[in-house]
């Protein structure tokens, strides 16, 4: 009887242990989840886009006249003073090369001009002889007039002839000056580009009659467009000058769908420009027209130019120059005390935003009202309170009332 009773208790104990083990094995365990908190923190919505610096009022210096530009001695980055620093020098253009017909025509014009000078010289000689004869005649007539031998009318006629002779002499002298000028003009047509006088060159190889080109503003040389000596027409760009310290701005090309959200005066955070600190800026202008641009993937996009002005002192960005790459974050909305939930906790339940809140290690499904969402954080208007725990990245296996535990 004792042995039978002992065996019964052993069997009962074994059955109880097996049932307990099975209950423990199949008992629902808490689901391991990532948990975040609802907090009151500053929040902002930004439009992020790459930008490029540029000088607002860059001056392109061009050749003032057609001529030969001497080699540019300034280089990119040099400081210049407006109205003082000579940035280039120019010489008059070389004469063109003469072909055979043009040279013979010029020689014929020279021969004609020389003949005209000889004719004018002969006319001058005749006018001198007539003037000398008129001088002698008027002296005799004046003496006879004082003696009363000739009439007053004859004396006046002699005076008139004398003045006419003197006028003819002046005309002949002017005529020979004109013919000599015509001869000089004809001779210049024979000057060839090989007939250059290089005796007036100084030690630097520039001629004394070089035309200096002075910097129009104070600033730095941005780029030299024409370095070598060459012959250029009037108005040809040779270099570009700008004030990178005080006249620098940023141009960002925003998607048109983002540009409509940006307003003049919006705060801008300038990042990844090369310095250790972020820079501050402000939106100055949003262009009213867009343009088509293809992305790196070949997608056609409508872009809008947006101009950003720096707000920090130039000393904080003195290493920035013209055409440098930066990253801009245009703040279109911000709140210093926003009730924030991580965006990864949100998901859609039909038309509503919902989250799994954690209360007493249990997942509770709650409907929330969301206002702004920047992809990382979302502003909560109702449905949650500060310091509430919410499940991040909720899986499809979670349901309302599921027991959960924090994943280490």
SVG drawing of the C-alpha trace seen along z (x, -y; Angstrom):
<svg xmlns="http://www.w3.org/2000/svg" viewBox="-10 -168 76 170">
<polyline fill="none" stroke="black" stroke-width="0.4" points="0.0,0.0 2.8,-2.4 4.6,-1.6 1.5,-2.1 0.8,-5.5 4.4,-6.6 4.1,-5.7 0.9,-7.7 2.4,-10.8 5.4,-10.6 3.2,-10.3 1.1,-13.2 4.2,-15.3 5.6,-14.4 2.3,-15.4 2.2,-18.7 5.8,-19.5 5.2,-18.6 2.0,-20.8 3.9,-23.7 6.7,-23.4 4.2,-23.4 2.4,-26.4 5.7,-28.2 6.7,-27.3 3.5,-28.4 2.7,-31.4 2.7,-34.7 6.0,-36.6 6.3,-40.4 7.3,-41.6 10.7,-43.4 10.3,-46.9 12.2,-50.2 10.7,-52.9 11.0,-56.6 9.6,-59.6 7.3,-62.4 9.1,-65.7 8.8,-69.4 11.7,-70.7 12.5,-73.2 11.4,-72.1 11.9,-73.4 10.9,-72.6 13.6,-73.3 14.2,-73.1 17.7,-71.7 19.5,-72.4 23.0,-72.9 24.0,-76.5 26.8,-78.4 28.4,-81.6 28.7,-84.5 29.7,-88.2 26.5,-90.3 28.1,-93.1 31.0,-91.5 32.7,-93.9 33.9,-92.5 36.6,-94.9 36.8,-95.1 39.2,-96.7 38.3,-100.5 39.6,-100.7 40.7,-98.3 44.4,-97.6 47.2,-95.4 46.8,-94.2 50.1,-93.7 50.5,-90.7 48.4,-90.9 50.6,-91.2 47.9,-90.7 46.6,-87.3 43.5,-85.8 43.1,-86.7 45.2,-90.0 43.8,-92.9 43.1,-96.1 42.1,-99.6 39.4,-101.3 40.8,-104.2 44.4,-103.5 45.6,-100.0 46.6,-99.5 45.3,-96.1 46.2,-96.1 48.0,-98.2 47.1,-98.6 48.9,-99.8 47.4,-101.1 46.6,-98.5 49.3,-97.5 48.6,-98.6 47.2,-96.0 49.4,-94.1 49.3,-95.6 48.6,-93.5 50.1,-94.5 47.1,-96.4 46.6,-98.4 50.4,-99.2 50.4,-100.4 47.2,-102.5 48.9,-104.1 52.0,-104.8 49.9,-106.5 48.2,-108.6 51.6,-109.6 52.8,-110.6 49.7,-112.7 50.1,-114.4 53.7,-115.2 52.7,-116.8 50.0,-118.8 52.6,-120.1 54.8,-121.2 51.8,-123.0 51.0,-124.7 54.7,-125.7 54.6,-127.3 51.4,-129.1 53.1,-130.3 56.1,-131.6 53.8,-133.5 51.8,-134.9 55.1,-136.1 56.2,-137.8 52.8,-139.5 52.9,-140.6 56.4,-142.1 55.3,-144.0 52.2,-145.2 54.3,-146.4 56.6,-148.5 53.6,-149.9 51.7,-150.9 54.7,-152.8 55.0,-154.8 51.3,-155.5 51.2,-156.7 54.1,-159.2 52.3,-160.4 49.1,-160.7 50.7,-162.9 52.1,-165.2 48.7,-165.4 50.0,-164.0 47.4,-161.2 43.8,-161.3 42.3,-159.8 40.5,-157.2 43.7,-155.9 45.3,-155.6 42.3,-153.6 42.5,-151.3 46.2,-150.7 45.4,-150.1 42.8,-147.5 45.3,-145.8 47.9,-145.6 45.4,-144.0 44.3,-141.5 48.0,-140.5 48.6,-140.0 45.4,-137.8 46.6,-135.7 49.9,-135.2 48.1,-134.0 45.9,-131.7 48.9,-130.2 50.6,-129.6 47.5,-127.8 47.2,-125.8 50.7,-124.4 50.1,-123.5 47.0,-121.5 48.9,-119.8 51.7,-118.8 49.0,-117.3 47.6,-115.4 51.0,-114.1 51.6,-113.0 48.2,-111.2 49.1,-109.4 52.4,-108.3 50.7,-106.8 48.8,-104.4 52.2,-102.9 53.0,-102.0 53.0,-98.2 52.7,-96.2 56.5,-95.4 57.4,-99.1 57.2,-99.4 59.5,-101.7 60.6,-99.8 63.2,-102.3 60.7,-103.8 60.3,-100.6 61.3,-100.6 62.9,-98.0 59.6,-96.1 58.9,-95.8 56.0,-98.2 56.0,-101.3 55.8,-104.8 52.5,-105.5 50.7,-102.5 47.1,-103.2 46.6,-102.2 43.4,-100.3 42.6,-101.1 40.5,-99.0 36.9,-100.4 36.3,-99.2 38.2,-98.0 38.2,-94.3 39.9,-91.1 40.7,-89.8 38.2,-86.9 39.6,-85.6 41.7,-86.6 40.0,-86.0 42.9,-87.0 46.4,-86.5 48.7,-86.5 49.5,-89.5 47.2,-89.7 45.3,-92.1 41.6,-92.6 38.7,-94.7 37.0,-97.3 34.7,-95.8 36.5,-92.5 36.4,-91.1 39.9,-90.7 39.3,-90.1 36.6,-90.1 36.8,-92.0 34.5,-91.6 34.4,-92.4 34.3,-88.9 34.4,-90.4 31.3,-92.6 29.4,-91.7 29.1,-87.9 25.8,-86.1 24.5,-82.5 22.3,-81.3 20.3,-78.1 18.2,-76.5 15.1,-75.1 12.4,-72.9 9.5,-75.0 7.3,-73.0 9.7,-74.0 10.2,-77.6 6.5,-78.4 6.9,-77.7 9.9,-80.1 9.4,-83.8 11.7,-86.8 13.2,-87.2 13.2,-83.5 16.2,-82.4 18.8,-80.3 21.4,-78.0 24.5,-77.6 26.4,-74.3 29.2,-72.3 30.9,-75.4 34.4,-74.3 34.5,-76.0 33.9,-74.5 30.8,-76.5 27.5,-77.1 26.8,-80.5 23.6,-82.5 21.8,-83.9 18.5,-85.3 16.4,-84.9 16.7,-88.1 15.0,-87.2 13.0,-84.4 12.9,-84.8 9.4,-84.9 10.3,-82.6 11.5,-79.0 13.6,-77.1 14.0,-73.5 16.9,-71.5 17.8,-67.8 18.9,-66.1 21.9,-63.7 19.4,-60.8 18.1,-62.5 14.8,-63.6 13.4,-66.9 12.8,-69.4 11.5,-72.9 13.9,-75.0 13.7,-78.5 16.7,-80.7 16.7,-81.8 19.2,-84.4 20.5,-84.2 22.4,-87.1 25.0,-86.5 24.2,-87.9 27.5,-87.0 30.5,-89.4 32.9,-88.8 35.7,-87.8 33.8,-84.5 33.9,-83.5 36.9,-85.3 38.1,-82.1 34.9,-81.9 35.2,-83.1 33.2,-83.4 31.7,-80.1 32.2,-78.0 29.8,-75.2 27.7,-75.4 24.6,-73.7 21.6,-75.8 18.8,-75.0 16.0,-77.5 13.8,-77.5 10.1,-77.9 8.6,-77.1 10.0,-76.8 8.6,-76.5 10.7,-76.7 8.3,-74.7 6.7,-72.1 5.3,-68.8 7.3,-66.4 6.9,-62.7 9.5,-60.8 8.2,-60.4 9.2,-56.7 6.4,-56.0 3.7,-57.3 1.7,-55.1 -1.6,-55.4 -4.9,-53.7 -7.3,-54.6 -7.3,-58.4 -5.9,-58.9 -2.4,-59.1 -1.9,-56.6 0.8,-55.5 1.4,-52.7 1.8,-54.2 3.3,-52.1 1.4,-52.0 2.2,-49.4 4.2,-47.4 1.2,-47.2 0.9,-48.6 -2.1,-51.0 -3.2,-52.2 -3.9,-55.9 -5.1,-58.3 -3.1,-61.5 -3.4,-64.8 -0.3,-65.9 0.6,-69.3 4.1,-69.7 6.4,-66.8 10.0,-67.1 10.5,-63.4 12.4,-63.0 10.1,-64.7 6.4,-65.5 4.5,-68.2 1.6,-66.7 -1.5,-68.8 -3.6,-66.2 -3.6,-62.6 -0.3,-62.5 1.4,-64.3 4.9,-65.1 7.1,-62.2 4.7,-59.6 6.5,-56.4 5.8,-55.4 6.9,-52.4 9.3,-53.2 9.1,-51.4 6.0,-49.3 5.9,-45.9 2.8,-44.4 2.6,-41.9 1.7,-44.5 -1.9,-45.1 -3.8,-47.0 -3.2,-45.4 0.0,-43.5 2.5,-43.2 5.8,-44.7 9.3,-45.1 12.0,-47.5 14.7,-46.1 18.2,-46.5"/>
</svg>
